[in-house]
Amino acid sequence: MMVIRPVERGDLAGLMLLAGKTGGGLTSLPADEKTLSARIERALHTWQGTLPKSEQGYVFVLEDTETGTVAGICAIEVAVGLNDPWYNYRVGTMVHASKELNVYNALPTLFLCNDHTGASELCTLFLDPAWRKEGNGYLLSKSRFMFMAAFRDRFNEKVVAEMRGVIDDKGYSPFWESLGERFFSMEFSRADYLCGTGQKAFIAELMPKHPIYTHFLSPEAQAVIGEVHPQTAPARAVLEKEGFRYRNYVDIFDGGPTLECDIDRVRAIRKSRLVGVSEGQPAPGEWPACLVANEHYDNFRAMLVHTNPKCERLVLTPAQLDALKCNAGDTVRLVRLCPEEKTA
């Protein structure tokens, strides 16, 4: 049985194994034991309420309850950019015109900005390739919305998600090679590692402070601005179906898109509802997959259950109740896993 739960200190070895499978480009999951250990500690202190909002970050893992295998990781940063600047490029336009010469040129431009300062961020989403089946990716990604819905006051009005940009199997990033490398004078993997291990001062020190005309970049680099890594395309589609949109902000390293949405407009948050649970055998029938989560802040659990998403009372087996850390008579949060397809 696959369950989402808060990260624990004993998950460090499992997270290191996951980090070794990312292929690079996932800045927030570096294959660095000290950094990952510190990330776990910060998450635990967040749950304990001992950190200011600017330092809070929740980390969850997807666990196979039968074997204890950590199959995936996902996280939420409560408020980005309040301590260290949170950089994006905003894709905009600069116009150069001369009436006398009858010349008008509207040129696409990259502006370094901190426009998402204070927003809550969905981050560190990674599922072991061996476990990319049976809805695990949906569970891993969308379980965070159940936590945010249950504890809405802990998060901000806007939610953002940086999508991994185009990088090949050897770590080559066309966007970085054409732009970042010229200012940082290091390989993408090195910059990615430094950022992932918290050494971010070099960004502010070396980033260009003036608008950049994208026509000066290589055609290959221009083509990947706002595009995602092939393995990230499904994650982007999942978020877009939940209401997230690309608003012309891209990552400063690989040019991947930043998606955003007002928290109360996220489908799974907006449509989730509370139902009582009872113990028994679910009614037979072909029911859709639904996200189910308990309402326990310190002992949060989420999983997939096939049931009627409009049911008044949710019937769960003893094993499901145990996995969710709840009892008959408790209240859980329920929402259909995927939006219903509209028919003509």
C-alpha positions, 0 to 999 in steps of 0.5 A: 500500500502506497502512503504519503507521510512526513519525512523522518530522520530514518529516510536519509538513506532512501533520499540519497538513493532517490537523489542519485537517480534524478540525472541532475537539474533537480536543484532541491534534491542534491546527492549530498548527505549533509544537505539532505540531512539538514533539509530533513531537520528543517522539515521536522522543526517546521512541524514542531513550530520552532522556525520563522515563516521565512525558513519553514518547509515541509517534506513528504515521502511516498512509502510502500508500507509493505517494504518500507521503501521510500519511492518518492519525495515532494515538498512545500516551501511556505514562503520563498525569498524572505531570507535569500532572494528568489530569482526568476527571469521574466520574459518580457518585451522591449520596443525599439522604434523610430518614426523617422526611419519607419522602424519598429522592433519589439524584441523578447527580453529576459528581466531578472526579478524577484516577483514571487517573493513570499509565495508558497512553492511546490518543489522537490517532486521526484518519483523513482522510475521503478514506481512510476505506475498505478497513479503514484505520480498523481498521489505524490504531486497532489497530496500536497494540496490535501495538506494545504487545504487542511492547514490553509492558514499556514500558506500564502495566497499564491502558489508557484512551482518551478518546472525542470528545464531542458537538460540532456542525459549528460547534463547539457543545458542549452540555456545555461551554455548560451547564457549562464555559463558566460556569467558564471564561468562554470559548468551547469552541474557545478552551479546546480550543485552549489545552489542545491547545497545552499551556497547561493551568494554567487547568484547575486554576485554574478548574475547580469543586472540588465535586461537580456535580449533573447535574440543574442542567445543561440537558436537552441537556447531560445527554443527551450525558454519556457519548455520542460524536460521530457520527464517533467512534462507529465508533472506540468500537465498535472499542475495545469489540470489543477489550474496552474498556468505559465505566466512568462517566468522562467528559471535562471539556470535552465530556462524551465517555466514557473507555473503559478496559481492562487491557492484557493483556485487550485482544483483539489483544494477548492473541491476537497471536502470533509467526510466521516469514515466507517470500517467495512468493505467498500461497495463493489463497482468501478469507482474512480481513484480519489485522494484521501487524507487525514486531518492530523497535522503532526501525523499526516497521511494521504493515499489513493482509494477507489470510491464514489467521490460524492459519497456522504460517508467513506467506507475503508478497510481496516488496512486502509484505516491503519495506513491513514492513521485514523479510526472509524468515526473520524473525519477525512478529506476527500477529492477525486484524483483527476478532474472529470473529463468534459463531454460535448 
